[in-house]
Amino acid sequence: MPVADLNGIALSYDVTGAGPLVVMVMGSGSPGRVWRTYQVPALVEAGFRVATVDNRGIAPSSECAGGMRVEDLVADTAALIEHLGGGPAHLVGTSMGARVVQELALARPELVGRAVMMATVGRPHPLARTLNTGEQALHDKRVQLPPEYAAAIKVQLNLSPATVRDPDKAQEWLDIFEFGASATPSAGVRAQLGMDRSQDRLAAYAGITVPSLVIGFADDRLAPAFLGKEVAEAIPGARYAEIERCGHLGYLERPDEVNRVIIDFLLDR
């Protein structure tokens, strides 16, 4: 993957396909390659050029362990769009990445064609705030949960009961998460966790003028769908779609339906 000096940091990215540019922005703690399992092939087949990026905090991009703000990630994404030929580019983000997309659509609308936000929120919620505080404390106190327990917690928090009803499917997801839980969280991921999430931005989103789609996941425990619906209601003319039987990782749980909704919107169908 290329690494470019953009916005004062090293930013790792990858580009696949040809056609209108779609930039995909991942959530906290995850590399851009997660998109490559399902979303990138579908978007390339639909005729798009797709860029994925390792957000600051995720190596080999600069970890920025000293701290970061959402505004930094917004500026990083804007710089990548300009590096790849300039806008307007379509944007797709999930969770923290959706917040980046919302703020970029507000701050630099000339760079954005259409904006898709999945598993998003526009205001703080006490459960999410407490969970985030706890994750920071685990890192700061150097507490390493047993991988199998960490995996079980991730399954409970991130997936729909419909996905793990089958014991074999549940074990498959547990194995995936347990493998990832064996690594010590990096200083860059800790910096992502420490970003300010305390502001209520719903009123500001009334200023977003680009065509927007918010996708909620019906069984999302981390970003409940009603909070995403609030974002759609705040953005003038925004569409809202809610996908059943999936949780916070709905784009991995029900990728075909998620991809169809995204592509239909980007093609204005």
N, C-alpha and C positions, 0 to 999 in steps of 0.2 A: 504493500500500500504506500502511495506517495505521502511524504511529510513536507508540508510547506510552512514557511515562516509567515504567519498571518496574525494581525492584531497583537503583535508583540510576543507571541508564543509559537511553539511548534504544534501544528495541527495535522493529525493523521486522517486521511480520507480515502475513499475509493469511488470510482465512477464506472458504471456499466451501462451499455446500451446506447441508443441514439434517439434523438427527438427532443421534445421539450424537457427542460430540466426539472427534476423532483429532488429536493434535498430532504433527507430523513433524519430526524433528531431523536435520539434515544433517551430513555429515562435514567435516573440516578443509578450509578454503579455498574452500568452495562455498556459494553462496546458496541460500535456501530454494526459489527458483523452479525448481530442478532437478527437484523432485518433481512439478511441474505438467505435465510432458510425459506421464507415464504413470500415476503413482500417484494423483494427486488426482482425475482424471476417473473412474478405476475405483472409488475409494472413495466418491465422491459418488453415482455410479450405484448403488452397493450400499446407499445410505441413510445415509451419514455426513456430518457437518459436519467439514470438514478445515481445520486451521490449519497453515500453513507459516511458518517464522520464519527471519530472517537472524540467525544466532548472533552474539553479541558478537565483534568482530573483522571482521565483514563489513558494509560500508556498505550502506544508510544507518543500520544499527545502529551504536552507538558502537564505535569500533575498539579502544579500551582498549589502546593501543600500549605502555603501561607494563607490561603483563603481565596474565595471568589464570590461574585455576585451574579445573579441572573442576568444583569446587564452585560457582564463580561461574556457570557455564553451567547447572548443576543448579538453582540458585536463580532464574536467569532464566526457565527453563522452568516452574518452579513458579509464579512470579509471573504468567506469561502464562496458565496454566491458571486461576488465580484471577481474573485480569482478564477472562477469557472466560466467567465464570460459576461457576467452581469445579469441582472434580472430583466423582466420578472421571472422568478422561479416558483414553482409550486412547493409548498412545505407540508410535511407530514411529521407530527411529533406525538409522542406518548408520554404521559405522566409528567415528569420534570421537563421533558422535551416539548410537550404540548404547551407548557408555560412559556418556554422560549419562543415557540411559534407565535403565541398570542402577543407577546411583547414586541416581537420583530414586526408583526403585521401592524401594530400600532405605531411603532417608532419609525419604520422604514417601509411604508406601503409601496413605494416605487420598486422595491426589490421582490415583491410578493405577487404572484399571480392568483393562486387559490391556496387557502390554508385549511389543513385538516388537523384537528386536535382530538386525541383519544385519551380516555381515562384522565380527564383534566378537572381542575378546580379553579375558582376565581377568588376564593376567600379561605382563610384558615379554618380548621375544624379541630376541636380539642383532642379527638382520638388520634388523628394524623400527627398533630403536634407532639403528643405524648410518646407515640411510637418513635418518631424521629429523635426526640430527646433521649429515649432509651437506647437507640442504636448508637448515638454519639457517645453515651456513657460507656457502653460495652467496649467501644474502640478505645476510649481514653483510659479506661481501667485495664486494658489489655485482657479482657475476658474473651476467651475463645470457646464458644459453645461446642459440645460434641457434634460432629458433622451430621450424624443421623437425626439428632434432635433439631438442629438448625434447618435441616431439609424438611422435616415434618411441619415446622412452623411456617416455612416459606410456602409449602403446599396449601396449608390452611389459609394463609393470608392472600395468596395470589391467584388461586384457581377456584373455579366453580365446583360445588358439590356434584354437579352433573358430570364434570370431567373425570372425577376420581371415584365415581360410584363403582366402577369395575375395578376389583382389586389388582388385576394385572396392570391396568392403566395407571392406577395410583402408584404402584411400585416402580413403574417406568419413570414417572415424574420424581419420585423420591430419589431414585438413583441419579437422575440428572442434577438435582439440587444438592445432593450429598457430595457429588464430585466438586461442584463449585464451592461448597462450604468448607472444603479442606484448606483453602488458601486464606492467609491472613489479609484482611481488608487493607488496601493501600492508603497512604497518606492523601492521595488525590481523591479517593472515594470519601474519605473522612471530610475533606474540604467541601465536596459536593453536599454531603449531609448537613454541613454547617451553614449553608446559604440561608439567608433570611426568607422565611416563608410566612411572615406575620402580617403582611399587608392584605387588605381587602381591595381587590382590583376590579371588581365587577363594574363599578361606575365608570372607571376609565375605559373599559372595553366598549362602551357606547361609541367611542371614537374610532373603532376599527371599521374600515371601509372596504376591505377586500372581501371577495366571496369566501364564506367560511362554512365549514362543516364540523360539528362536534359529534363524536361517537362515544356513547356511554356503554359500559358493559354491565348488564343487569345484576350480576352477582359480585360486583367489585366491592371489596371491603376496604381497600386503601383509598380509593377515590370514588365514593358512592355515586351512582349514576345521577342522582338528583342534583349533585353539585356540578356535574358537567352540563346538565340541562340548564342550570342557572347561567352558565357561561354563554350557551347558545341564545338564551333569552336576552342577555345583555348586549350581544353583538347585533347590530341592525341587519335584518335579512338573513341571519345565519340559519342553516338547516341543522336539525338534530336527528340522529339515528341511534336507537338503542338495540343492542344485540343480546339476545337471550342466551342463557346457559354458558356464560363465560365470566371470568373474574378479571383481575387487574391485567393479566397477560392474555387478554382476549385475542390479540393478534396472533398468538401462538396456539391458543385453544381452538379457535374457529377461524382459521386463516382464510378459507375460501370465501366465507360471508364477509369478513372484514375487507378483504381485497376487492370484492365486488362493489361494496359501498364506496370505498375510496376511489376506485377507477371510474365508476359511474359519475362521481362528483367531479373528478379532475377533467373528464371528457364532457362535462356539462350535459349529462344524459338524464 
